[in-house]
Amino acid sequence: MKIGIDCRMYGSKFTGIGIYVERLVDYLARHDTENDYVLFLSKSGMADCTVDAPNFKKVEADVRHYSFGEQAVFPFLIAKEKLDLMHFAHFNAPLAYRGKSVVTIHDLTLSFYPGRKMKSSLHRFAYSTTIRSIARRAEKIFSVSAHTKKDLVEILDIPEDKIAVVHNGVDHGRFEAEISEERVAKVKKSLGIEGKYFLYTGVFREHKNLVRLVEAFATIAEKYPETNLVLAGKEDPGYRDVRDAVVRLGLSGRVRLPGFVDNADIAPLYRGAEAYVFPSLYEGFGLPVIEAMAAGLPVLCSKGSSLTEVAGEGNAVFFDPLRIDDIASAMDAFLSHPEKRGPLIQKGLERAKKFSWERTGEAVLEEYRKLAPKV
């Protein structure tokens, strides 16, 4: 069978989706010699993707997501390869493509939190049309959590038996590896981080709820003068609310915004923190939570959406993300009871073992095989 995979979001610079694509391709290259694969990559992805298995072919598809080219050019690039199956790793599949396909839907965030980039009715219509179209046309939908599956059933009216829940994984080798104190100190210094700190990693968007996190930290900052807050991730130029909140609350010396952190520095950054804080209002999975647990970091996170499912009851400190006082209370209770840190670390490490990219790849490959052409 000849299978195409949309890898235009390839690698950690595309955060969760990019990591998913990278690890899936890596698994298939190591474990599947029966099928032939065509990887559709952006220009930068052609260099970043170093897979050299004989049954893998790389095709440049330097077509921007959510663009006219995605609808007008990408279908022809796919059709040219004469595929038996196309795997869209994100919902933004060309409307004109009518070949056999599967799709991974990571979340329905834009259905709940459209954000500032989706203000116009045209953008909202395009999103709704695209995701509904691929959800209807796909032979199978991979959902990264049971919560996202529930959303697909309730919002898009997709039959349950069409959806396979395939959780994301975690790179245990990278996050559980021994990391020296010198390496941690070097990474902290390079990012301008000093002392103890709570850590958040990820994008800066409205649904990530970072303004409330900053406001919660402001209420405990004076009580814990030795502890700072680090918000690591690429800032959106159109979303300055987080930086504005830091200035408004007089926390410029206590809240660090180091920007995008290189993939090689993420594990040391986790390892140097007191705890990981994830205040998101909505997640399809919540990959950083499991990564933090695998790195031996206690986790404080929102209850609700997929996070309770992924983190697991009793393995993290949960708070109501809509209540600033509840976020602050969780941070305060954690700092004032250091004896709870060890048990949380141990529970998190055990929880993280339940997720692996090997399991993810195995489940996806099994579905590919079910869809093989009948001879």
C-alpha positions in Angstrom: 0.0 0.0 0.0 1.2 3.5 -0.8 0.5 5.9 2.0 0.9 9.7 2.0 1.4 11.7 5.2 0.9 15.5 5.4 4.2 16.4 7.2 4.1 20.2 6.5 3.9 20.6 10.3 7.1 18.6 11.1 9.2 19.0 14.2 9.1 20.7 17.6 8.8 24.2 16.2 5.2 23.3 15.4 4.8 22.3 19.1 2.4 19.4 19.8 1.3 18.7 16.2 4.8 18.9 14.9 6.1 16.5 17.6 3.3 14.1 16.8 4.2 14.1 13.1 7.9 13.6 13.7 7.5 10.8 16.2 4.9 9.0 14.0 7.2 9.1 10.9 10.1 7.9 13.1 8.0 4.9 14.3 6.8 3.9 10.8 10.4 4.2 9.4 11.6 1.8 12.0 8.8 -0.7 12.1 7.0 -0.8 8.7 8.8 -2.3 5.7 5.6 -3.5 4.0 4.1 -0.2 2.9 5.6 2.6 0.8 5.3 6.2 2.3 5.3 9.6 0.7 6.0 12.5 3.1 4.7 15.9 2.0 7.1 18.4 3.6 7.6 22.2 3.6 10.9 23.5 2.3 12.4 23.7 5.8 10.9 20.3 6.6 12.8 18.7 3.7 16.0 19.5 5.5 14.7 18.8 9.0 13.3 15.3 8.2 16.3 13.0 8.0 14.3 9.7 7.5 16.2 7.6 4.9 14.4 4.3 4.9 14.2 2.8 1.4 10.3 2.7 1.4 10.1 6.5 2.3 10.0 9.3 -0.3 10.1 13.0 0.5 8.1 15.4 -1.6 8.3 19.2 -1.2 4.9 20.7 -0.6 5.8 24.2 0.4 2.2 25.3 0.7 1.2 27.4 3.7 -1.6 26.1 6.0 -5.0 27.8 5.7 -4.0 29.3 2.3 -5.4 29.4 -1.2 -2.4 27.2 -2.3 -3.5 24.5 0.2 -6.8 24.2 -1.6 -5.6 24.8 -5.1 -2.1 23.3 -5.3 -1.8 20.7 -2.6 -4.5 18.3 -4.0 -2.5 18.1 -7.3 0.7 17.3 -5.5 -1.1 14.5 -3.6 -2.9 13.1 -6.7 0.4 13.0 -8.6 1.7 10.3 -6.2 -1.2 7.9 -6.9 -1.7 7.0 -3.3 -3.9 4.2 -1.8 -4.3 6.2 1.5 -3.6 9.8 2.6 -3.1 10.7 6.2 -3.8 14.3 7.1 -2.1 14.9 10.4 -4.2 18.0 11.0 -7.8 18.9 10.1 -6.8 21.4 7.3 -7.2 19.0 4.4 -7.9 20.3 0.9 -11.6 20.4 0.2 -11.1 19.1 -3.4 -9.3 15.9 -2.3 -11.5 12.9 -2.8 -9.0 10.0 -2.4 -9.2 7.6 0.5 -8.0 9.3 3.7 -7.6 9.3 7.4 -7.2 12.3 9.6 -5.8 13.1 13.1 -7.9 15.7 14.9 -5.9 17.0 17.9 -8.6 19.2 19.3 -11.5 21.5 18.6 -10.0 24.5 20.3 -11.2 26.9 17.6 -14.8 25.8 18.1 -14.6 27.0 21.7 -11.9 29.7 21.6 -11.6 31.1 18.1 -9.1 33.7 19.2 -8.3 37.0 17.5 -7.2 35.5 14.2 -10.7 34.0 13.8 -12.7 37.2 14.4 -14.1 37.5 10.9 -17.1 35.5 9.8 -15.1 34.4 6.7 -12.4 32.8 8.9 -15.0 31.0 11.1 -16.8 29.7 8.0 -13.6 28.4 6.5 -12.6 26.6 9.7 -16.1 25.1 10.1 -16.3 24.0 6.5 -12.8 22.5 6.4 -13.0 20.5 9.6 -16.5 19.2 8.9 -15.5 18.3 5.4 -12.5 16.1 6.3 -14.4 14.6 9.3 -17.1 13.4 6.9 -14.8 12.2 4.1 -12.2 10.4 6.2 -12.4 6.7 6.5 -11.1 7.0 10.1 -10.5 9.8 12.5 -7.7 9.5 15.0 -8.6 11.5 18.2 -5.8 12.1 20.7 -8.0 11.7 23.7 -11.4 10.5 24.7 -12.4 14.1 25.5 -11.7 15.2 21.9 -13.7 12.2 20.7 -16.6 13.3 22.8 -16.3 16.8 21.2 -16.3 15.3 17.7 -19.4 13.3 18.4 -21.3 16.2 20.1 -20.2 19.1 17.9 -19.6 17.6 14.5 -22.1 14.7 14.8 -19.5 12.1 13.9 -20.4 8.4 14.6 -18.5 7.0 17.5 -17.3 3.9 15.7 -15.6 6.1 13.1 -13.2 7.6 15.7 -10.2 5.8 17.2 -8.8 7.2 20.4 -5.0 7.1 20.0 -3.2 9.0 22.7 -0.1 11.0 22.1 3.2 9.7 23.6 6.3 11.0 25.3 9.9 10.7 24.5 11.0 8.9 27.6 14.6 8.6 26.6 15.0 12.4 26.3 13.0 13.4 29.4 14.1 10.7 31.8 17.8 10.9 30.9 20.3 11.9 33.4 20.9 15.7 33.2 23.7 17.2 35.2 23.3 20.2 37.4 25.9 22.0 35.3 23.7 21.5 32.2 20.6 22.8 34.0 22.5 25.8 35.2 23.9 26.5 31.7 20.4 26.4 30.1 19.0 28.7 32.9 21.8 31.2 32.4 21.3 31.2 28.6 17.6 32.0 29.1 18.2 34.6 31.8 16.5 32.5 34.5 17.6 32.8 38.1 16.6 31.0 41.3 13.5 28.8 41.9 10.7 29.0 39.4 7.3 27.7 38.4 7.4 26.8 34.6 4.9 27.0 31.7 5.9 26.0 28.2 3.8 26.4 25.1 2.2 29.0 22.8 0.8 32.3 24.0 -2.9 32.3 23.1 -6.1 33.3 24.8 -7.2 29.8 25.7 -3.9 29.1 27.4 -5.1 31.3 30.2 -1.7 32.9 31.0 -3.0 36.2 32.1 -4.9 34.6 35.0 -1.7 32.6 35.8 0.3 35.9 36.0 -2.4 37.4 38.2 -2.5 34.4 40.4 1.3 34.5 40.8 1.1 38.2 41.7 -1.0 37.3 44.8 1.7 35.0 46.2 4.9 36.7 44.8 5.5 38.8 47.9 5.1 35.7 50.2 7.7 33.7 48.2 10.3 36.3 47.1 12.7 33.6 46.1 10.4 31.9 43.5 9.8 33.3 40.1 7.5 32.4 37.1 8.9 31.4 33.7 6.6 31.4 30.7 8.5 29.9 27.9 7.3 29.9 24.3 7.0 31.9 21.2 5.0 35.0 21.7 2.2 36.0 19.3 2.8 39.6 18.2 -1.0 40.0 18.1 -1.5 38.8 21.6 0.4 41.1 24.0 -2.0 40.6 27.0 0.5 38.4 28.9 3.4 40.9 28.6 1.0 43.8 29.4 -0.2 41.9 32.5 3.4 41.4 33.7 4.1 45.2 33.4 0.7 46.2 34.9 1.3 44.1 38.0 4.9 45.2 38.4 6.3 41.7 37.9 8.9 42.4 35.3 11.7 41.2 37.6 9.8 38.1 38.7 8.1 36.8 35.5 10.6 35.7 32.8 9.6 35.4 29.2 12.5 33.7 27.4 10.7 33.1 24.2 10.9 29.9 22.1 13.2 27.4 23.7 15.2 25.0 21.6 14.1 21.4 21.7 17.5 20.3 23.2 17.0 22.7 26.2 13.4 21.8 27.1 14.3 18.8 29.4 17.0 20.7 31.4 14.5 23.6 31.7 11.9 21.2 33.1 14.5 19.6 35.4 15.4 22.9 36.9 11.9 24.0 37.9 10.1 23.6 41.2 6.9 22.6 39.4 5.1 22.8 36.1 1.9 24.9 35.9 -0.6 24.5 33.1 -3.6 26.7 33.4 -5.2 26.0 30.0 -8.9 26.4 29.5 -9.0 23.7 26.8 -6.7 21.0 25.5 -7.1 18.2 23.1 -4.4 16.2 24.9 -1.9 18.4 26.9 1.4 17.0 25.8 3.6 19.3 28.1 1.9 17.8 31.1 3.1 14.3 30.3 6.5 15.6 29.3 6.9 17.4 32.6 5.9 14.3 34.5 8.4 12.2 32.5 11.1 14.8 33.4 10.3 14.3 37.1 8.5 17.5 37.6 5.4 17.9 39.8 2.5 19.2 37.8 -0.2 21.7 38.8 -2.9 22.0 36.1 -6.4 22.8 35.2 -9.2 20.4 35.8 -11.4 19.8 32.8 -11.1 19.2 29.1 -8.6 16.4 28.4 -6.3 17.3 31.3 -7.9 15.2 34.0 -8.0 12.3 31.6 -4.3 12.6 30.6 -2.8 13.6 34.0 -5.0 11.2 35.9 -6.7 11.7 39.2 -4.2 12.0 42.1 -1.1 12.4 39.9 -1.3 16.2 39.8 -2.6 19.2 41.7 -5.7 20.3 39.9 -7.3 23.8 40.1 -10.2 25.7 38.6 -8.6 27.7 35.7 -11.3 30.3 35.8 -10.6 31.2 39.4 -7.5 33.3 40.0 -7.7 32.5 43.7 -7.8 28.8 43.1 -4.7 28.9 40.9 -2.9 30.9 43.5 -4.0 28.6 46.3 -2.7 25.6 44.4 0.7 27.3 43.9 0.7 28.5 47.6 -0.1 25.1 48.9 2.6 23.4 46.9 5.3 25.8 48.0 4.2 25.7 51.7 4.2 21.9 51.8 7.5 20.8 50.3 6.9 17.3 51.6 4.3 16.8 48.8 6.9 17.3 46.1 8.4 13.8 46.3 5.1 11.8 46.1 3.9 14.0 43.2 7.1 13.4 41.3 6.8 9.6 41.8 3.1 9.5 40.8 3.9 11.6 37.7 6.7 9.3 36.6 4.4 6.3 36.9 1.7 8.1 35.0 4.0 9.1 32.1 4.9 5.5 31.6 1.4 4.8 30.3 2.1 7.0 27.2 4.6 6.3 24.5 5.1 7.1 20.9 5.6 3.4 20.2 2.0 2.8 21.3 0.8 5.7 19.2 2.6 4.5 16.1 1.5 0.9 16.6 -2.2 1.9 16.8 -2.0 4.1 13.7 -0.2 1.4 11.7 -2.9 -1.1 12.7 -5.6 1.2 11.3 -3.6 1.7 8.1 -3.5 -2.1 7.6 -7.3 -2.4 8.2 -7.7 0.1 5.3 -5.4 -1.8 2.9 -6.9 -2.4 -0.6 -8.6 -5.8 -0.8 -6.8 -8.1 -3.2 
